[in-house]
């Protein structure tokens, strides 16, 4: 898939949509946690999907990767990546656990999938509402592995070698200003026709 670089106006529009979506996701996560959660989007940019490992310090860095399909009137894929420390920090808060949390634990796996589902649903609801489209996420899949392996899996599954993605950086934090921030990277990989429709609208 190839497309022209996003204009500043398009990037600002996507950031606004993302902030709205993440605001909805923060509400859902707050209900899940029983405490206030804040989500913000520091930036929206474009990246080549095969260069994603560089964002995490190299292909051998361990991450939790959650993949979903974007279904409905527009098609594409969503990839949500948490560095290992952020995934453990997030699980610790959600499951009220101290210290290292085993991501391959059944409860931890289902919890991370639910987080992915909440974020994807909120983003797609915001995007769909503004565009007048019905957009829904598929059932999430989780991979806990080196980021290079996660990206290889996505490329093989989607047959999208060399594709570019829209990166929506996200940061989670609670009411306590001293609390460590949980960082995540939200990648939207729209199909070519879908991207044209999204940017056109």
Secondary structure, DSSP 8 states (H G I E B T S, - for coil): -------HHHHHHHHHHHHHHHHHHHHHHHHHHTS--EEE---EEEEEGGGHHHHTTSTT-EEEEEEEEEEESS-EEEEEEEEHHHHHHHHHHHHT--S---TTSHHHHHHHHHHHHHHHHHHHHHHHHHHT--EEE---EEEEEEHHHHHHHHHHHHT-TT-EEEEEEEEEE-S-TTS--EEEEEEEEE-HHHHHHHHH-
